């Protein structure tokens, strides 16, 4: 039956309400996890730049030593 108390319609409404609650809960969990992940990568650009400068410095010093051997 549809439309009476404890009928198919009422059951559907309860399921629909619970699904809306579950969806809102999962979206909040996802947003929180995404924000935490974004925060974990905050220093990544700075760290990459520092490593690039260190690598370039090491390469220049290494090449300088090899060139000095030929002088």
Secondary structure as UniProt FT lines:
FT   TURN            5..6
FT   HELIX           8..40
FT   TURN            41..43
FT   HELIX           44..69
//
